[in-house]
Amino acid sequence: MWITFKKYMMKNLLFIVLAFASTVAFGQTFVSTTPENKNVILEEYTGIYCVWCPAGHVIGANMHAANPNDVFLINIHTGGFANPSSGSDPNFQTTFGSQLANAAGVTGYPTGTINRRVFPAGAPSMAMSRSAWDASSQTVLAETSPVNLGAQASIDMATGILTVNTETFYTSSVSNNNFLHVAVLQNNMPGPQTGAAQNGAPSSIIPGPWTPTYNHQHVLRHFITGANGTQILPTSAGAFVPEQFTWNVPTQIVTGSSGGFNPDIDPTNLSIVAFIDEGGTNILTGTETPVNCLFSNAFDANVVSSQTDDVMCASETDISVSFRNYGNQPLTSLDFTYDINGGTPGNYNWTGNLAPGAQTTLTIPNVPFTPQPDMFSNPGNEVTWVASNPNGQIDQNNSNNTVSNKFSHKEISGDVQQGITAGNVSIDLTTDQYGSETTWEIVAEDGTIIGSGGPYAGNTTIPTISVNVPGNSCFEFILYDSYGDGITTPPGACLVQDVNGVVIFQGNQSNLSSFSEIRNPFSTGAATGPAWECSPFGCVEGQPGAGVYMSESICQSDPTTGCYVGPTWVCDPAQGCIDIGTAGLGDYNTEQDCIDDATTAPCNGTVSINENIADKFNLFPNPADDILNIEGNFKSIEIYDIFGKLVYSSKNKSEINISGLANGSYYVNILTNNSVINKKVTIAR
């Protein structure tokens, strides 16, 4: 009896040991082995300039809220509505968007697919309008799934390696080929969103630079398994398939599409959605898991981003920096060094208490700087931050301690309208039939709203409104359309003038169509922007506020001065259309006239080799003391005093020592291969 019982126990113990070893070998730790119903994957095709896309986001969010463990969302930004409208817009697109949209049969936005199936509401394509998503998802949720899927994910914050473990368990056999897809999503991504105020959830609108600024969620960043997924084998009942995937997470997703900027990937806001389909169609089930951040360093400060708003006319501004604790110890102190345009550095010693992964923002107000104009349409002013000494210790990862951002000074770049007289500014406005979408403001540079109006009734001509603006200040007139389609149905009108009738803004069918906001900065004070003046050396750009003309071309076009430069373009058989540089001696009024002349084949369709490139060079600081910096590509430089005497010359040097020159005004000739650029500098110590 004892022998029999002992044999029985030994046999069963061996079975238990083998079963345990099998479990350990397969790593089956988190996937369910009990038959379950299918889960829903909503792939929503969306874009930042799609008016009704926020309504789609709300529907998807409600579906997930009602079934938090069974409905999972993937927002795919693709198509024309996803294209940024300017360089200041984020580009949320990926290299997968077009392929996925084409396979789904997307023809409009927002459009979504439920488990990549063809439902009657979308037939013959998988893509359906938002009104059909919820009902289709209920059909899926009621069906039994032949397979269960689990996922776990973590990222090493020191190396940037994202690891995703999946476990697949088949509760019944399937005959079709199955493919596993692992998508990386990012949440809490700020950006613009047309229609957010009318069609989105109020909680999605957050503070930020766009009007409105929208908090985008579930944004597809990458498919670790590629667009087609990876095949699962075997697929018979009882089959258990563990998989591991890794991805070296880049700083940004670069799509190759034009426009906008590539937003950073934020590891602390990532999640993973994994699902199983039958080769691009019929998703059987899916799951979602957050990405767990692993901090291997004790002391690691990660400077995330720097923010500085564009400045209208001031010579000081608020600067902000956002940073995270990437150490595994609470961050209680951090030292910052900052500067604007390479000026005198400032220091700030931050103290607080940030848990690992937590983020905060530091703002330093009223930082003075010497404004610089924009160069090649790029912002000309730059803020740089460097962090050091987390908790008084050596930072264990110096690769993430520095950040910078650029901003524009609108007045010195010629973007602020000058010559506006202080006093009453008049606003005459006619709305379209959607007057409830139209509002306006006049805002002082410090953010004070000194006048506002709207919303209005439809098809209304508003009686003239007067707003008193003080002198020696800068302002913006801002016209808003909350829907984002302008005031064109029927065409509206807007005219803003100062007390003398000088036009600040005039709307027409062209500029009043398809806008969310129109901004028009103007100044009632002395100009501090472009300072072109006529000198013995031609039109020169000098110290802000000291010039006569707002641009070099205006200076050159004034026939009352010796700086006048008339039509000079000629067709040269060897070089194409060139500017011969002598007023009145050319054959064409403009370069384009020269190019368009069909009788001169060598010049037709060519581009000038002697373009007006004055704006490609910059002197700073101005006024200068002992060192003058020159930005641009040139051969040599000459400096003349006001009497025309050459007082300094050098070859190509971007930094020159002018300590030997007396205080006063000087003319600077910058010589390139094809031209001489004239500028003016003041030396003041």
C-alpha positions as CSV (number, residue, x, y, z in Angstrom):
1,M,0.0,0.0,0.0
2,W,2.8,2.4,0.9
3,I,4.7,1.4,-2.2
4,T,1.7,2.1,-4.4
5,F,1.0,5.4,-2.7
6,K,4.7,6.4,-3.0
7,K,4.7,5.6,-6.7
8,Y,1.6,7.6,-7.2
9,M,3.0,10.6,-5.4
10,M,6.3,10.4,-7.2
11,K,4.5,10.2,-10.6
12,N,2.3,13.2,-9.8
13,L,5.2,15.2,-8.4
14,L,7.1,14.6,-11.6
15,F,4.1,15.8,-13.5
16,I,3.9,19.0,-11.4
17,V,7.6,19.6,-11.8
18,L,7.4,19.2,-15.6
19,A,4.4,21.4,-15.8
20,F,6.2,24.1,-13.7
21,A,9.3,23.8,-15.9
22,S,7.2,24.1,-19.0
23,T,5.5,27.3,-17.6
24,V,8.9,28.8,-16.8
25,A,10.3,27.8,-20.2
26,F,7.5,29.4,-22.0
27,G,7.4,32.4,-19.7
28,Q,3.6,32.3,-19.5
29,T,3.0,34.9,-16.8
30,F,0.3,37.3,-17.9
31,V,-1.9,36.1,-20.7
32,S,-5.3,34.6,-19.9
33,T,-5.9,30.9,-20.8
34,T,-9.6,31.2,-20.3
35,P,-11.8,31.7,-23.4
36,E,-12.8,35.4,-23.8
37,N,-14.8,37.6,-26.1
38,K,-13.0,39.7,-28.7
39,N,-11.6,43.1,-27.9
40,V,-12.0,46.1,-30.2
41,I,-9.2,48.0,-32.0
42,L,-10.5,51.4,-33.4
43,E,-8.0,52.8,-35.9
44,E,-9.1,56.4,-36.4
45,Y,-7.8,58.4,-39.4
46,T,-7.5,62.0,-38.3
47,G,-5.6,65.3,-38.8
48,I,-4.9,68.6,-37.0
49,Y,-6.9,70.6,-39.6
50,C,-9.9,68.4,-39.8
51,V,-13.0,70.2,-38.5
52,W,-15.0,67.2,-37.4
53,C,-12.0,65.1,-36.2
54,P,-12.4,66.2,-32.6
55,A,-15.9,64.8,-32.7
56,G,-14.4,61.5,-33.7
57,H,-11.9,61.7,-30.8
58,V,-14.9,62.2,-28.4
59,I,-16.7,59.1,-29.8
60,G,-13.6,57.0,-29.5
61,A,-12.9,58.2,-26.0
62,N,-16.4,57.4,-24.9
63,M,-16.2,53.9,-26.4
64,H,-13.0,53.3,-24.4
65,A,-14.4,54.8,-21.2
66,A,-17.4,52.4,-21.5
67,N,-15.2,49.4,-22.1
68,P,-11.7,50.3,-20.7
69,N,-10.3,46.8,-20.8
70,D,-11.8,45.8,-24.2
71,V,-11.7,48.9,-26.5
72,F,-8.4,50.3,-27.6
73,L,-7.7,53.4,-29.8
74,I,-5.1,54.2,-32.4
75,N,-5.1,57.7,-33.9
76,I,-3.4,57.7,-37.3
77,H,-2.6,61.2,-38.6
78,T,-2.4,61.1,-42.4
79,G,-3.8,62.8,-45.5
80,G,-4.1,66.5,-46.3
81,F,-5.7,67.5,-42.9
82,A,-2.6,66.1,-41.1
83,N,-0.2,68.4,-43.0
84,P,1.2,71.2,-40.9
85,S,0.3,74.7,-42.1
86,S,3.5,76.3,-41.0
87,G,6.9,75.5,-39.5
88,S,5.5,76.1,-36.0
89,D,3.0,73.2,-36.3
90,P,3.9,69.7,-35.2
91,N,4.0,66.9,-37.7
92,F,2.2,63.8,-36.2
93,Q,2.4,61.7,-39.3
94,T,4.4,58.5,-39.7
95,T,5.7,56.4,-42.6
96,F,2.8,54.0,-42.1
97,G,-0.2,56.3,-42.4
98,S,-0.7,56.3,-46.2
99,Q,-0.3,52.6,-46.5
100,L,-2.8,51.9,-43.7
101,A,-5.3,54.5,-45.1
102,N,-5.1,53.0,-48.6
103,A,-5.7,49.5,-47.3
104,A,-8.7,50.6,-45.2
105,G,-10.2,52.5,-48.2
106,V,-10.2,55.9,-46.4
107,T,-11.9,58.6,-48.5
108,G,-12.8,61.2,-45.8
109,Y,-11.9,62.4,-42.3
110,P,-12.5,61.5,-39.7
111,T,-12.8,57.8,-40.7
112,G,-12.3,54.7,-38.6
113,T,-12.0,51.0,-38.9
114,I,-13.3,48.5,-36.3
115,N,-11.1,45.5,-36.2
116,R,-10.2,46.0,-39.9
117,R,-13.5,44.4,-40.8
118,V,-16.0,45.4,-43.5
119,F,-19.3,46.3,-41.9
120,P,-22.5,47.3,-43.8
121,A,-22.0,50.9,-42.8
122,G,-18.7,51.1,-44.6
123,A,-19.0,48.4,-47.4
124,P,-17.2,47.7,-49.6
125,S,-14.3,49.3,-47.6
126,M,-13.3,48.8,-44.0
127,A,-13.4,52.6,-43.3
128,M,-16.6,54.0,-41.8
129,S,-17.9,57.3,-40.6
130,R,-17.8,58.0,-36.9
131,S,-21.5,57.5,-36.5
132,A,-21.1,53.7,-37.1
133,W,-18.1,53.0,-34.8
134,D,-19.9,52.3,-31.6
135,A,-22.6,50.0,-33.1
136,S,-19.9,48.0,-35.0
137,S,-17.8,47.7,-31.9
138,Q,-20.8,46.2,-30.0
139,T,-21.0,43.5,-32.6
140,V,-17.3,42.6,-32.1
141,L,-17.5,42.7,-28.3
142,A,-20.3,40.0,-28.4
143,E,-18.2,37.5,-30.3
144,T,-16.0,34.8,-28.9
145,S,-12.3,35.1,-29.6
146,P,-10.2,32.1,-30.5
147,V,-7.1,33.7,-29.1
148,N,-6.0,35.8,-26.1
149,L,-3.2,38.3,-26.1
150,G,-1.2,39.9,-23.3
151,A,1.5,42.5,-23.4
152,Q,4.0,44.2,-21.1
153,A,6.5,46.9,-22.0
154,S,9.3,48.9,-20.4
155,I,11.9,51.3,-21.5
156,D,15.5,51.8,-20.2
157,M,15.7,55.5,-19.7
158,A,19.5,55.5,-19.9
159,T,19.8,53.6,-23.2
160,G,16.4,54.4,-24.8
161,I,15.7,50.7,-25.5
162,L,12.0,49.9,-25.5
163,T,11.3,46.2,-24.8
164,V,7.8,44.7,-25.4
165,N,6.9,41.2,-24.3
166,T,3.8,39.6,-25.7
167,E,2.1,36.3,-24.9
168,T,-0.4,34.7,-27.2
169,F,-2.6,31.8,-26.2
170,Y,-5.1,30.0,-28.5
171,T,-8.3,28.8,-26.8
172,S,-9.4,27.2,-30.0
173,S,-7.7,26.4,-33.3
174,V,-7.8,28.8,-36.3
175,S,-7.1,27.9,-40.0
176,N,-6.2,31.3,-41.4
177,N,-2.7,32.8,-41.0
178,N,-2.4,35.1,-38.0
179,F,-0.1,38.1,-37.7
180,L,0.9,40.0,-34.5
181,H,1.1,43.8,-34.7
182,V,2.8,46.0,-32.0
183,A,2.0,49.7,-32.2
184,V,3.7,52.4,-30.2
185,L,1.4,55.3,-29.2
186,Q,2.1,58.6,-27.6
187,N,-0.3,60.5,-25.4
188,N,-0.5,64.2,-24.3
189,M,1.0,65.7,-27.4
190,P,0.1,69.4,-27.7
191,G,-0.7,70.9,-31.1
192,P,-3.4,72.8,-33.1
193,Q,-6.8,71.3,-33.8
194,T,-9.4,72.8,-36.1
195,G,-12.9,72.5,-34.7
196,A,-11.7,71.6,-31.2
197,A,-13.8,74.4,-29.5
198,Q,-17.1,73.3,-31.2
199,N,-16.7,69.6,-31.7
200,G,-14.2,68.4,-29.1
201,A,-14.2,67.7,-25.3
202,P,-13.5,70.9,-23.3
203,S,-10.9,69.0,-21.3
204,S,-8.8,68.5,-24.5
205,I,-8.1,72.2,-24.8
206,I,-5.0,73.2,-22.8
207,P,-2.8,76.3,-22.5
208,G,-0.3,76.6,-25.4
209,P,0.8,78.6,-28.4
210,W,-2.1,77.5,-30.8
211,T,-5.6,78.9,-30.7
212,P,-6.8,76.6,-29.4
213,T,-4.0,74.3,-28.2
214,Y,-5.3,70.7,-28.2
215,N,-4.0,67.7,-26.2
216,H,-3.7,64.9,-28.7
217,Q,-4.0,61.3,-27.5
218,H,-3.3,57.8,-28.8
219,V,-1.1,59.2,-31.6
220,L,0.5,56.4,-33.6
221,R,4.3,56.8,-33.6
222,H,5.6,53.5,-34.8
223,F,4.9,49.8,-35.6
224,I,7.7,47.8,-34.1
225,T,6.5,44.8,-36.2
226,G,6.3,46.9,-39.4
227,A,3.1,47.6,-41.3
228,N,2.4,43.9,-42.0
229,G,3.1,42.4,-38.6
230,T,4.9,39.2,-37.8
231,Q,3.3,35.8,-38.3
232,I,2.3,33.6,-35.3
233,L,3.0,29.9,-35.3
234,P,1.4,27.6,-34.2
235,T,-2.3,28.6,-34.1
236,S,-3.8,25.3,-32.8
237,A,-5.8,25.1,-29.6
238,G,-3.6,25.2,-26.5
239,A,-0.7,26.9,-28.4
240,F,1.3,29.4,-26.3
241,V,3.5,31.8,-28.2
242,P,5.7,34.2,-26.3
243,E,7.5,37.0,-28.3
244,Q,9.9,39.8,-27.4
245,F,10.5,42.9,-29.4
246,T,12.9,45.8,-28.9
247,W,13.1,49.3,-30.4
248,N,15.9,51.8,-29.9
249,V,13.5,54.8,-29.5
250,P,14.7,57.8,-31.5
251,T,14.4,61.4,-30.3
252,Q,11.9,62.1,-33.1
253,I,9.9,60.4,-35.9
254,V,11.2,61.7,-39.2
255,T,8.6,61.1,-42.0
256,G,10.1,62.9,-44.9
257,S,6.9,64.9,-45.4
258,S,7.3,68.6,-45.8
259,G,6.3,71.3,-43.3
260,G,6.1,71.6,-39.5
261,F,8.5,70.2,-37.0
262,N,9.0,66.7,-35.7
263,P,7.8,66.5,-32.1
264,D,10.0,64.7,-29.6
265,I,9.1,61.2,-28.5
266,D,8.3,61.4,-24.8
267,P,9.1,58.0,-23.2
268,T,7.0,58.8,-20.1
269,N,3.8,59.2,-22.3
270,L,4.1,56.1,-24.4
271,S,1.8,53.1,-24.5
272,I,1.7,49.9,-26.5
273,V,-1.4,48.5,-28.4
274,A,-0.9,45.0,-29.7
275,F,-3.3,43.0,-31.8
276,I,-3.7,39.9,-33.9
277,D,-5.2,39.9,-37.4
278,E,-5.5,37.7,-40.4
279,G,-3.0,39.5,-42.7
280,G,-4.3,43.1,-42.8
281,T,-8.0,42.2,-42.2
282,N,-10.2,40.9,-39.4
283,I,-8.5,41.7,-36.1
284,L,-9.3,38.8,-33.7
285,T,-8.3,40.6,-30.5
286,G,-6.0,43.1,-29.0
287,T,-4.7,44.6,-25.8
288,E,-3.0,47.8,-24.5
289,T,-0.3,48.2,-21.9
290,P,1.5,51.3,-20.5
291,V,5.3,51.6,-21.0
292,N,7.1,51.2,-17.6
293,C,10.1,53.6,-17.4
294,L,13.2,52.1,-15.8
295,F,15.7,54.6,-14.4
296,S,19.1,53.0,-14.1
297,N,21.0,56.2,-13.1
298,A,20.7,57.7,-9.7
299,F,21.3,61.3,-10.8
300,D,20.1,62.2,-14.3
301,A,18.4,65.5,-15.2
302,N,16.7,65.5,-18.6
303,V,16.1,68.9,-20.1
304,V,13.1,68.3,-22.3
305,S,12.3,71.6,-24.1
306,S,12.7,75.3,-24.0
307,Q,9.9,77.7,-24.7
308,T,10.0,81.4,-25.7
309,D,7.1,83.3,-27.3
310,D,7.8,85.6,-30.2
311,V,8.5,89.2,-29.2
312,M,6.8,92.1,-30.9
313,C,9.0,95.1,-29.9
314,A,10.4,94.7,-26.5
315,S,14.1,94.0,-25.7
316,E,13.3,91.6,-22.8
317,T,11.2,88.4,-22.6
318,D,10.1,85.5,-20.4
319,I,12.0,82.3,-21.0
320,S,10.9,78.8,-19.8
321,V,12.5,75.4,-19.7
322,S,10.8,72.1,-19.0
323,F,12.9,69.3,-17.4
324,R,12.4,65.8,-16.0
325,N,14.0,63.6,-13.4
326,Y,15.5,60.7,-15.2
327,G,17.2,59.5,-12.0
328,N,15.9,56.8,-9.7
329,Q,16.3,59.2,-6.7
330,P,14.0,62.2,-6.0
331,L,15.4,65.3,-7.7
332,T,15.6,68.1,-5.1
333,S,18.0,70.6,-6.7
334,L,19.4,71.5,-10.2
335,D,21.6,74.3,-11.5
336,F,20.8,76.1,-14.8
337,T,22.9,78.4,-17.0
338,Y,21.0,80.3,-19.7
339,D,21.6,82.9,-22.3
340,I,19.9,84.6,-25.3
341,N,21.9,85.1,-28.5
342,G,25.2,84.3,-26.7
343,G,24.8,87.3,-24.4
344,T,25.9,87.4,-20.8
345,P,24.9,84.1,-19.2
346,G,22.4,84.0,-16.3
347,N,22.3,81.4,-13.6
348,Y,19.4,79.9,-11.7
349,N,19.5,77.4,-8.8
350,W,16.2,75.4,-8.9
351,T,15.0,73.5,-5.8
352,G,11.9,71.3,-5.4
353,N,11.0,67.6,-5.3
354,L,10.6,65.6,-8.5
355,A,9.9,61.9,-8.3
356,P,11.6,59.7,-11.0
357,G,9.9,60.5,-14.3
358,A,8.2,63.6,-13.1
359,Q,8.4,66.9,-15.0
360,T,8.2,70.5,-14.2
361,T,8.7,73.9,-15.9
362,L,10.9,76.8,-14.8
363,T,10.1,80.3,-16.0
364,I,12.4,83.3,-15.7
365,P,10.7,86.6,-16.5
366,N,12.0,89.7,-18.1
367,V,15.3,88.5,-19.4
368,P,17.0,91.3,-21.4
369,F,18.5,90.6,-24.8
370,T,19.8,92.3,-27.9
371,P,17.2,91.6,-30.6
372,Q,18.3,90.0,-33.9
373,P,16.3,89.9,-37.2
374,D,15.1,86.7,-38.7
375,M,17.5,85.1,-41.2
376,F,16.3,83.2,-44.3
377,S,12.8,83.2,-42.8
378,N,14.1,81.4,-39.7
379,P,13.8,82.9,-36.2
380,G,16.9,85.0,-35.5
381,N,16.9,84.8,-31.7
382,E,18.0,81.8,-29.7
383,V,17.7,80.8,-26.0
384,T,20.1,78.1,-24.7
385,W,19.9,76.3,-21.4
386,V,22.4,74.0,-19.7
387,A,21.5,71.9,-16.6
388,S,24.1,70.5,-14.1
389,N,24.6,69.2,-10.6
390,P,21.4,67.3,-9.9
391,N,21.1,67.1,-6.1
392,G,24.6,68.5,-6.0
393,Q,26.0,65.4,-7.8
394,I,27.7,64.8,-11.1
395,D,25.0,64.1,-13.8
396,Q,25.4,60.5,-14.9
397,N,24.1,61.3,-18.4
398,N,25.3,64.5,-20.0
399,S,23.6,63.8,-23.4
400,N,20.3,65.3,-22.3
401,N,21.4,68.4,-20.3
402,T,21.3,71.0,-23.0
403,V,18.3,72.5,-25.0
404,S,17.6,75.5,-27.1
405,N,14.8,77.2,-28.9
406,K,14.5,80.0,-31.4
407,F,12.0,82.9,-31.5
408,S,11.3,85.9,-33.6
409,H,11.6,89.6,-32.8
410,K,8.8,90.8,-35.1
411,E,9.7,94.5,-35.2
412,I,13.4,94.2,-36.0
413,S,12.5,91.7,-38.6
414,G,10.1,94.1,-40.3
415,D,6.9,92.4,-39.3
416,V,5.4,95.2,-37.2
417,Q,3.6,98.0,-39.0
418,Q,5.1,101.3,-38.1
419,G,3.7,104.8,-38.3
420,I,0.4,104.1,-36.5
421,T,-0.8,107.2,-34.6
422,A,-1.9,106.9,-31.0
423,G,-5.6,107.5,-30.3
424,N,-8.7,105.8,-31.6
425,V,-8.4,102.8,-33.8
426,S,-11.6,102.0,-35.7
427,I,-12.9,98.5,-36.5
428,D,-15.5,98.0,-39.2
429,L,-16.6,94.4,-39.5
430,T,-19.2,92.5,-41.5
431,T,-19.7,88.8,-40.5
432,D,-20.8,86.0,-42.7
433,Q,-23.9,83.9,-41.8
434,Y,-21.9,82.3,-38.9
435,G,-21.2,85.5,-36.9
436,S,-21.2,83.4,-33.7
437,E,-17.8,82.1,-34.8
438,T,-16.2,85.6,-35.2
439,T,-14.4,87.5,-32.4
440,W,-11.5,90.0,-32.3
441,E,-9.1,91.6,-29.9
442,I,-6.5,94.3,-29.7
443,V,-3.8,93.1,-27.3
444,A,-0.9,95.1,-25.9
445,E,2.5,93.5,-25.9
446,D,2.3,92.7,-22.2
447,G,-0.9,90.6,-22.9
448,T,-3.4,93.3,-21.8
449,I,-6.6,93.2,-23.8
450,I,-7.5,96.8,-24.5
451,G,-10.4,96.1,-26.9
452,S,-12.4,93.1,-27.9
453,G,-15.7,92.1,-29.6
454,G,-17.9,89.3,-30.6
455,P,-19.3,86.8,-31.1
456,Y,-22.0,88.3,-33.3
457,A,-25.2,87.4,-35.1
458,G,-25.0,86.1,-38.6
459,N,-24.8,88.3,-41.7
460,T,-24.3,91.4,-39.5
461,T,-22.6,94.7,-40.2
462,I,-21.2,95.9,-36.9
463,P,-21.4,99.7,-36.2
464,T,-17.9,101.2,-36.2
465,I,-16.1,100.4,-32.9
466,S,-13.3,102.6,-31.5
467,V,-10.5,101.4,-29.3
468,N,-8.1,103.9,-27.8
469,V,-4.4,102.8,-28.1
470,P,-1.7,104.7,-26.2
471,G,1.5,106.0,-27.8
472,N,5.0,104.4,-27.8
473,S,3.6,100.9,-27.5
474,C,3.2,97.8,-29.6
475,F,-0.1,95.9,-30.2
476,E,-1.7,93.1,-32.2
477,F,-5.1,93.2,-33.8
478,I,-6.2,89.6,-33.8
479,L,-9.3,88.3,-35.8
480,Y,-10.6,84.9,-34.8
481,D,-12.8,82.4,-36.5
482,S,-13.6,79.6,-34.0
483,Y,-14.6,77.1,-36.7
484,G,-11.5,77.6,-38.7
485,D,-13.2,78.2,-42.1
486,G,-13.0,82.0,-42.2
487,I,-15.8,84.5,-42.8
488,T,-16.7,83.8,-46.4
489,T,-20.3,82.4,-46.4
490,P,-21.3,84.9,-47.8
491,P,-18.1,86.9,-47.9
492,G,-17.5,89.1,-44.9
493,A,-15.3,92.2,-44.5
494,C,-13.0,93.8,-42.0
495,L,-11.2,97.2,-42.0
496,V,-9.0,98.4,-39.1
497,Q,-7.6,102.0,-39.3
498,D,-5.9,104.4,-37.0
499,V,-7.1,107.9,-36.3
500,N,-5.6,109.3,-39.5
501,G,-7.1,106.5,-41.7
502,V,-3.9,104.5,-42.0
503,V,-4.9,100.9,-42.7
504,I,-3.8,98.4,-40.1
505,F,-5.7,95.5,-41.5
506,Q,-8.1,95.1,-44.5
507,G,-9.9,91.8,-45.1
508,N,-10.9,90.5,-48.4
509,Q,-12.1,87.2,-49.9
510,S,-8.6,85.9,-50.1
511,N,-7.3,86.6,-46.6
512,L,-10.6,86.0,-44.9
513,S,-11.0,82.4,-46.1
514,S,-10.0,79.3,-44.1
515,F,-8.4,80.9,-41.1
516,S,-8.6,80.3,-37.3
517,E,-6.8,83.5,-36.5
518,I,-5.2,86.4,-38.3
519,R,-2.6,88.5,-36.4
520,N,-1.5,92.0,-37.3
521,P,1.1,93.6,-35.1
522,F,1.5,97.4,-35.2
523,S,3.4,100.1,-33.3
524,T,2.5,103.6,-32.1
525,G,6.1,104.4,-31.1
526,A,9.5,105.1,-32.6
527,A,10.6,102.3,-34.9
528,T,13.1,99.8,-33.6
529,G,13.0,97.6,-36.6
530,P,14.6,97.9,-40.1
531,A,16.8,101.0,-40.4
532,W,17.7,101.4,-44.1
533,E,19.1,104.8,-45.1
534,C,20.7,106.3,-48.1
535,S,24.5,106.9,-47.7
536,P,27.4,107.6,-49.9
537,F,27.8,103.8,-50.1
538,G,24.3,103.1,-51.2
539,C,21.4,101.8,-49.1
540,V,22.8,100.6,-45.7
541,E,21.1,98.8,-42.9
542,G,21.9,100.4,-39.5
543,Q,21.0,100.7,-35.9
544,P,17.4,100.0,-35.2
545,G,15.3,103.1,-35.2
546,A,17.9,105.3,-36.9
547,G,16.9,104.6,-40.5
548,V,14.4,106.2,-42.9
549,Y,13.2,103.3,-44.9
550,M,11.5,100.1,-43.8
551,S,13.3,97.9,-46.3
552,E,16.3,98.1,-48.6
553,S,14.0,97.8,-51.7
554,I,12.0,100.9,-50.5
555,C,15.3,102.8,-50.0
556,Q,16.5,101.8,-53.5
557,S,13.1,102.7,-55.1
558,D,13.1,106.3,-53.8
559,P,14.0,108.4,-57.0
560,T,14.7,111.5,-54.8
561,T,17.9,110.0,-53.4
562,G,21.3,109.1,-54.9
563,C,20.6,105.5,-53.7
564,Y,17.9,104.9,-56.3
565,V,18.5,101.7,-58.1
566,G,16.2,101.3,-61.1
567,P,15.7,98.5,-63.6
568,T,19.1,96.8,-64.1
569,W,18.4,93.3,-65.4
570,V,20.1,92.2,-68.6
571,C,20.3,88.9,-70.4
572,D,23.8,87.5,-70.5
573,P,24.3,84.6,-72.9
574,A,26.8,82.9,-70.5
575,Q,25.2,83.6,-67.1
576,G,21.5,84.2,-67.7
577,C,19.6,87.1,-66.2
578,I,21.9,89.2,-64.1
579,D,21.6,92.5,-62.3
580,I,24.3,94.8,-63.7
581,G,24.1,97.0,-60.7
582,T,23.8,100.4,-62.4
583,A,20.6,102.3,-62.2
584,G,18.7,102.7,-65.4
585,L,21.1,100.7,-67.7
586,G,19.2,97.4,-67.8
587,D,16.9,96.1,-70.5
588,Y,14.2,94.8,-68.1
589,N,12.3,96.3,-65.2
590,T,12.5,93.1,-63.1
591,E,14.4,89.8,-63.1
592,Q,11.1,88.0,-63.9
593,D,10.6,90.1,-67.0
594,C,14.0,89.1,-68.2
595,I,13.3,85.4,-67.5
596,D,9.9,85.5,-69.2
597,D,11.3,87.0,-72.5
598,A,10.9,84.1,-74.9
599,T,13.2,85.8,-77.5
600,T,16.2,85.4,-75.2
601,A,16.6,81.7,-74.9
602,P,19.7,81.8,-72.7
603,C,17.8,83.6,-70.1
604,N,14.4,82.0,-70.2
605,G,13.7,80.1,-67.0
606,T,17.1,80.9,-65.4
607,V,17.7,82.3,-62.0
608,S,19.8,85.4,-61.2
609,I,23.4,84.8,-60.0
610,N,23.3,88.2,-58.3
611,E,20.3,88.0,-56.1
612,N,19.5,90.6,-53.5
613,I,21.2,88.8,-50.6
614,A,21.5,91.6,-48.0
615,D,19.1,89.8,-45.7
616,K,21.5,86.8,-45.6
617,F,24.0,88.7,-43.6
618,N,23.8,89.9,-40.0
619,L,26.0,92.2,-37.9
620,F,25.8,91.8,-34.1
621,P,25.8,93.2,-31.6
622,N,24.7,96.6,-32.9
623,P,25.6,98.9,-31.2
624,A,28.9,97.1,-30.7
625,D,31.8,97.7,-28.3
626,D,35.1,95.8,-28.9
627,I,33.9,92.7,-30.9
628,L,31.8,92.7,-34.0
629,N,30.3,89.4,-35.3
630,I,29.4,88.9,-38.9
631,E,26.9,86.1,-39.9
632,G,27.0,84.9,-43.5
633,N,29.4,83.6,-46.2
634,F,31.7,86.3,-47.5
635,K,35.2,87.0,-48.9
636,S,36.2,90.1,-47.0
637,I,35.0,93.1,-45.1
638,E,35.7,96.8,-45.2
639,I,34.7,99.4,-42.6
640,Y,34.5,103.1,-43.5
641,D,34.0,106.1,-41.3
642,I,31.3,108.7,-42.1
643,F,33.8,110.7,-44.2
644,G,34.5,107.8,-46.5
645,K,37.9,106.8,-45.1
646,L,38.7,103.1,-45.0
647,V,39.5,102.4,-41.3
648,Y,39.5,98.6,-41.2
649,S,39.6,95.7,-43.7
650,S,40.1,92.0,-43.3
651,K,39.6,88.7,-45.1
652,N,36.9,86.2,-44.2
653,K,36.6,86.5,-40.5
654,S,33.3,86.0,-38.7
655,E,34.5,87.8,-35.5
656,I,36.6,91.0,-35.8
657,N,38.2,93.1,-33.1
658,I,37.1,96.8,-33.4
659,S,38.5,98.0,-30.1
660,G,40.8,100.4,-32.0
661,L,37.9,102.3,-33.5
662,A,36.4,105.3,-31.8
663,N,32.8,105.6,-30.8
664,G,30.5,106.6,-33.6
665,S,28.8,105.4,-36.8
666,Y,30.5,103.4,-39.5
667,Y,29.6,102.0,-42.9
668,V,30.4,98.3,-43.5
669,N,30.9,96.7,-46.9
670,I,30.6,92.9,-47.0
671,L,32.2,91.6,-50.2
672,T,31.1,88.3,-51.7
673,N,31.9,86.7,-55.0
674,N,29.1,88.5,-56.8
675,S,28.1,91.5,-54.7
676,V,28.8,94.1,-52.1
677,I,26.4,94.2,-49.1
678,N,26.1,97.6,-47.4
679,K,25.3,97.8,-43.7
680,K,25.8,100.3,-40.9
681,V,27.1,99.8,-37.4
682,T,27.4,102.0,-34.3
683,I,30.3,101.6,-31.9
684,A,29.3,102.6,-28.3
685,R,31.3,101.8,-25.2
